[in-house]
Amino acid sequence: MTDGFFLTDDPWLLLPPAAGGVAQERSLRTALLEAHEFGDLVVQLPTQRPAVLRQVLLPVILDALGRPADEREWVSWFSTGRWSPEQRSRLEAYLDTHRERFDLFDPVQPFGQVGGLRSAKDETKNAALIVATAATGNNVPLFASRTEGDLFSLTPAQAAHWLLHTQCWDTAAIKTGAVGDPKAKAGKTTGNPTGPLGQMGVTLLAGATLFETLLLNLPVGAPPTSADLPQWRRREPTDPRSAGTPRWQERVPDGLLDLWTWQSRRIRLVPKNSGEGLRVARVLVAAGDRMPHAPEIEPHTMWRLEPTGSRSTSKNKGAAAAPRRPLRLQPGKAAWRGLDALLAPERQFREAGEKTSGFATSRLLDQAGALAPDLGEAYPLRVELVGMAYGNQSAVIDDVMFDALPLPLAALDADSDVRSALLEVAEQAEQLATAVNHLSADLRRALGAEPIPWDKGQRPGELVLHALDPLVRQLLAGMRGVQDLERIEAGQLAWEQLAWRRSWEVADRLLQAVPVEAFVGRKVSQGEGKPERTHRVPLAEASFLKRRGEILHRAEAARRSSPHPVGQ
C-alpha cells in the first residue's frame, strides 16, 4: 500500500514569482488560483511545458469556467490580471469535486493511467522508458550518462511530468500488449503512431504572468459540448471512449477537452516506498487511442495548406488529400526563418497555388492579432515553438527543438508595415546565406573542386544565418509598439548595415582561405556550342558584392550617398 499523490494539492509544478526569484514547487490548486503571482512554468525539457499546459492546466480551466464566448469577453477576463472572485470560487469547487481523480497513485483510477494495467506475463519496464532524455531500448540520447541497465527512479513530481509528456510525445512503433486489449497480438501492439504533439510544431503564446499565458492559450468560442470531456471524466468502463480501460480506438476528438487530454497511451506507474520516500522505478506503457489526423480545432499549430492540385488525388486509393496539415519544425532552423508561416493570418492566409503550398498561422496567434488594439501594440508577447524530431521509423528521439521569439503584435496584422518589414528582413537573411553559398561554390570551382552539396556537410550560408540570428531577434523586440513608418524604415536600415558587415565577415573568411592558384582561375565547358566559363576569385568576389548590394538595398544606397564610404 502506497500513499497517494494528489496533483490538486501536492506540490509538483515548479513556478517562479512573476517579479523574479527562485522557483518553488506548487500544487495545481495554488498554480491556478494564484496564477497572477507566478511567471513561466519551469520544466526539465521544453516539450514538457505544452504537455502540462494541455493535459492539465488548460483543460481544468475550460471544464470549470468554460471559455470566453468572443474576443470582447476574453478582454474582460484578461484585463483584470487575475481570476475574479466568482471564477476563483468555481475553480476551487471544481478541484474539490474531482480531487480523487487527480491522485497519481489511486489503485483503481490513477490520474492519466489505467488502474491494474498489466501484460500477459506481468512484466514492467524501467521507469526510464517514459523519460525522453534517458537511454532505453534503441532510444539512446547523445552523450547519455546512463544505460538501460541502470536503476532509475522518479519522484512523484517527476513521474507526473513524464507521464504527461509520454501522452503527448511518445515514440512510435511496438508497445507492450495489455491484458484486456482486444487488438493486442502475441503480447504486443504494432503500428502505434507517435504522441499527437510529435506530429506537429507546437506554437505556444507566453505573457508576463502564468495567468496571462493561460488566457493567451485559451481560444474563444462556444462552451464544450456534453460529449467533450477531459480524460479524468471519461473513466467508466461502459463508456466506449473510456480512458480507464486497456481498450483503445482510432477516432477524432470530440472537442478541445478531449483533444488536450488525449490518451495516446495506456500507462501504469508502479510506485513503491523507499528510503527516500515514494518513488516510481517501474512502468508499463501500452497502446492508446489513435488520432487519424490533427483536427481543425487544434489551436497550437501552424498549418501548411496543400497545393490545390494535390487535393483531388492521393496515394491512398484516390482519396482526396487533406487541405491542411500541421507544420513541423526543422532541426537547427531558427523560428524567425519561418515568419512567413508564423505571420500568415487565418483570416487572410497565403493561398496555396496549383503546385505551391500556402500557410496559415495558429488559431491562437490569429486571435492575439485581433486582440492587439486591446492588449496594446507594445505588449510583450513571446511565441514559443516546440517540436521533436524522430528517427528510425519514429521509434527513437533524434532531437528536441525549442525556440522563443519576442513578437510585435502589429506583425500579426496582414496589412501592417511592421509585418512587411519583418518578412522582408527574414527573406534578406535567407538571400544573404544563398549569396555566400554561391560565393563558396564559385571559389571551389576556381580551384577545380565541386561545390558543397546542399544536403551534405555545412555550407557557409549557415554561418551567415547564425551571425544574423541575434540581429533579427533584436529587431523583433525593437519593433514592439512601433507604428510610425519612418521609425520602421530606420530600423530596417540599421538592420541592413549590421547585416552588411556580418555577411562580409563570413565571405571574407572564405576569400582569405583561397590559395593563390585560384586567382588564375579555371575555364569550364558549358556544353557543345556554348562558350567556356571562367571561374576566378575576383569574379566570384565581384558577383557576391553586387548581389549583397541588391539584397541590402537601403544599406547600399546609404553607402553610396556617404561622402566617405569605407570598406566592404
C-alpha positions, -999 to 999 in steps of 0.1 A, spaced: 0 0 0 14 33 -10 4 69 -1 -14 89 -27 -1 119 -45 -28 144 -54 -19 167 -82 -45 191 -69 -28 196 -35 7 182 -35 35 203 -49 48 193 -84 47 224 -106 79 244 -105 70 281 -106 90 313 -100 74 346 -87 62 368 -115 86 396 -103 115 372 -105 132 350 -79 137 313 -70 111 289 -84 94 266 -60 72 235 -65 35 243 -62 3 223 -63 -22 226 -91 -46 244 -68 -21 271 -59 -8 274 -95 -43 280 -109 -58 301 -81 -27 323 -78 -17 323 -114 -12 360 -115 16 357 -89 37 333 -110 60 336 -140 67 309 -166 64 272 -157 99 258 -152 104 224 -168 133 199 -173 127 197 -211 109 223 -232 85 197 -246 71 192 -210 56 227 -210 30 221 -237 23 187 -221 15 202 -187 -5 231 -202 -26 210 -225 -30 179 -203 -38 196 -170 -39 234 -167 -59 245 -197 -85 217 -196 -92 223 -159 -99 260 -167 -120 251 -197 -140 225 -179 -145 246 -148 -151 280 -163 -159 274 -199 -142 299 -222 -148 334 -234 -176 334 -259 -159 361 -280 -130 384 -281 -148 411 -261 -154 387 -232 -118 374 -235 -106 410 -229 -128 414 -199 -112 383 -184 -77 393 -193 -79 430 -182 -84 421 -145 -50 404 -145 -63 376 -122 -94 354 -117 -125 372 -104 -138 360 -70 -166 341 -88 -141 324 -112 -118 316 -83 -146 300 -64 -157 279 -94 -121 267 -99 -117 257 -63 -151 239 -63 -140 220 -94 -107 209 -79 -126 198 -48 -152 178 -68 -126 160 -89 -98 157 -64 -99 119 -62 -94 117 -100 -61 136 -96 -44 110 -74 -14 98 -93 -13 65 -74 -50 57 -69 -53 19 -70 -84 20 -91 -83 51 -113 -49 67 -111 -46 100 -129 -37 97 -166 -33 59 -163 -52 26 -162 -55 10 -128 -44 -26 -128 -29 -24 -163 -7 -54 -169 9 -75 -196 2 -112 -201 35 -120 -182 30 -93 -156 62 -76 -168 70 -40 -162 99 -19 -175 125 6 -162 109 40 -155 135 54 -180 110 42 -207 89 74 -202 119 97 -198 128 112 -232 163 121 -221 171 86 -207 186 57 -226 161 29 -231 160 2 -258 170 17 -291 165 52 -278 199 63 -266 203 101 -265 236 115 -275 261 117 -246 236 99 -223 252 93 -189 230 63 -181 224 30 -197 192 10 -198 205 -13 -171 210 15 -146 185 18 -118 162 47 -125 136 61 -101 114 92 -103 99 113 -76 61 117 -78 65 152 -93 90 140 -119 67 110 -127 37 133 -132 57 154 -157 70 125 -177 36 108 -176 20 138 -193 50 141 -216 46 105 -228 9 110 -236 19 139 -259 53 130 -273 59 92 -270 79 74 -298 61 52 -323 65 15 -331 58 -16 -309 42 -12 -275 35 -38 -248 3 -57 -254 -20 -52 -224 -44 -78 -210 -79 -66 -220 -68 -50 -252 -86 -70 -280 -62 -56 -306 -30 -69 -289 -14 -99 -306 15 -121 -293 19 -98 -263 23 -65 -283 7 -39 -305 22 -26 -337 15 4 -359 14 29 -330 20 65 -341 39 90 -321 21 110 -295 -1 137 -311 23 166 -304 51 147 -321 33 152 -354 33 190 -353 53 220 -344 37 233 -312 31 271 -310 26 284 -275 20 320 -265 35 334 -233 27 365 -214 41 383 -184 25 360 -158 12 325 -157 -24 339 -157 -17 358 -189 -1 327 -205 -31 306 -197 -56 331 -212 -34 336 -243 -36 299 -249 -74 297 -244 -93 302 -277 -126 319 -276 -157 301 -287 -187 281 -276 -186 262 -244 -177 224 -246 -205 201 -256 -218 174 -233 -197 148 -252 -165 168 -249 -149 157 -216 -114 156 -202 -99 121 -196 -104 122 -159 -142 124 -165 -142 95 -191 -134 66 -167 -164 45 -167 -157 10 -182 -190 11 -201 -181 43 -219 -169 34 -254 -144 63 -252 -133 54 -217 -97 63 -209 -97 40 -179 -95 6 -196 -69 -12 -218 -92 -9 -248 -84 18 -273 -97 30 -306 -89 52 -336 -112 82 -336 -113 120 -339 -115 142 -307 -150 153 -296 -137 188 -288 -109 207 -271 -111 189 -238 -109 156 -255 -80 168 -277 -60 184 -249 -62 154 -226 -58 128 -254 -47 95 -240 -24 82 -268 -10 55 -244 -24 33 -217 1 36 -188 6 24 -153 32 39 -130 44 14 -103 52 33 -71 70 20 -41 81 34 -7 118 37 -4 143 52 20 139 84 0 102 84 1 77 74 -26 94 67 -59 84 53 -94 110 28 -107 89 6 -129 63 14 -156 41 -2 -182 33 16 -214 7 1 -238 -11 12 -269 -36 41 -266 -61 60 -287 -51 69 -322 -59 102 -339 -61 98 -377 -51 135 -382 -48 168 -364 -83 182 -363 -93 217 -375 -99 228 -339 -62 223 -330 -52 257 -317 -15 251 -310 0 246 -345 7 265 -377 -6 249 -409 7 240 -443 -20 244 -469 -16 217 -495 -13 227 -532 -47 228 -548 -36 204 -574 -28 177 -549 -62 178 -531 -80 159 -557 -57 129 -558 -38 110 -531 -17 79 -529 -44 64 -507 -66 48 -534 -76 81 -550 -88 97 -518 -87 135 -515 -57 148 -498 -62 168 -466 -64 205 -474 -41 214 -445 -15 197 -424 3 207 -392 35 225 -399 65 207 -384 97 224 -372 130 217 -388 160 209 -366 186 236 -365 163 262 -381 156 294 -361 119 302 -356 122 336 -373 132 318 -405 95 306 -406 79 341 -402 60 336 -434 40 309 -417 40 325 -382 26 357 -396 1 343 -421 -32 352 -405 -60 326 -407 -84 353 -420 -60 363 -448 -37 333 -452 -13 330 -480 -33 309 -505 -19 277 -518 -14 275 -556 -18 247 -580 17 234 -572 28 256 -542 19 253 -506 3 281 -486 5 288 -448 -19 297 -420 -8 306 -386 -21 291 -354 -56 300 -342 -42 315 -311 -18 338 -329 -46 349 -352 -67 356 -321 -38 376 -305 -36 396 -337 -73 405 -335 -68 415 -298 -38 437 -305 -57 470 -300 -69 459 -266 -36 444 -255 -16 473 -267 10 473 -295 38 472 -270 25 441 -252 55 418 -245 41 388 -263 65 358 -266 60 329 -290 75 296 -281 79 269 -308 84 234 -296 89 202 -316 105 168 -316 124 151 -344 122 113 -345 145 88 -363 144 51 -373 107 49 -382 99 73 -354 109 48 -328 138 69 -314 141 106 -305 168 124 -326 163 159 -314 142 183 -293 136 216 -309 128 248 -290 129 285 -298 113 316 -284 107 349 -302 96 383 -290 68 391 -315 53 425 -321 16 423 -321 14 446 -351 31 420 -372 0 398 -369 -20 424 -389 -18 414 -426 -17 450 -437 8 464 -412 41 479 -422 57 461 -393 47 427 -408 60 437 -442 93 448 -427 98 416 -407 90 394 -436 115 414 -458 142 410 -431 137 372 -429 139 370 -467 170 391 -468 188 369 -443 180 338 -465 192 356 -496 224 366 -479 230 330 -469 224 319 -505 247 346 -518 275 333 -496 268 297 -507 272 309 -543 304 326 -535 317 294 -519 307 274 -549 324 298 -573 356 297 -553 356 259 -552 351 258 -590 381 282 -594 401 255 -576 388 227 -598 366 213 -570 329 207 -569 305 229 -548 295 215 -514 262 195 -519 232 212 -505 223 181 -484 258 172 -472 282 190 -448 279 225 -435 276 252 -461 289 287 -452 255 302 -456 246 286 -423 274 307 -407 257 338 -421 223 328 -406 240 321 -373 257 355 -373 224 373 -383 203 355 -356 208 379 -327 203 409 -351 169 396 -362 158 389 -326 169 424 -316 149 439 -344 118 418 -334 120 431 -298 127 467 -311 96 467 -333 72 463 -304 50 493 -302 64 509 -334 38 521 -359 55 551 -375 67 543 -410 98 565 -405 109 545 -374 103 512 -392 125 523 -421 152 535 -397 151 501 -380 154 483 -414 184 505 -424 201 498 -391 195 460 -396 209 462 -432 240 480 -421 247 454 -395 239 425 -418 262 441 -444 291 438 -421 282 403 -407 278 388 -441 311 403 -453 329 388 -423 319 353 -434 326 360 -471 360 375 -462 370 343 -443 362 323 -474 383 346 -496 412 347 -472 413 308 -472 417 306 -510 452 296 -523 470 318 -548 464 295 -577 427 301 -576 433 337 -586 445 324 -620 411 308 -625 398 279 -644 378 276 -676 349 252 -676 330 240 -706 292 246 -705 284 222 -733 287 219 -770 282 252 -789 284 273 -757 313 295 -747 336 284 -719 330 300 -685 359 313 -665 359 309 -627 383 333 -608 384 347 -573 380 383 -584 349 374 -605 334 355 -576 340 383 -551 326 409 -575 295 388 -581 289 384 -543 294 421 -537 269 430 -564 243 405 -551 248 418 -515 241 454 -526 209 443 -544 197 424 -513 206 451 -488 195 480 -510 190 505 -482 225 500 -468 239 502 -504 221 534 -511 233 549 -477 269 538 -485 268 554 -520 254 586 -506 281 588 -479 308 613 -488 335 589 -475 323 553 -480 348 529 -465 354 491 -465 333 464 -480 
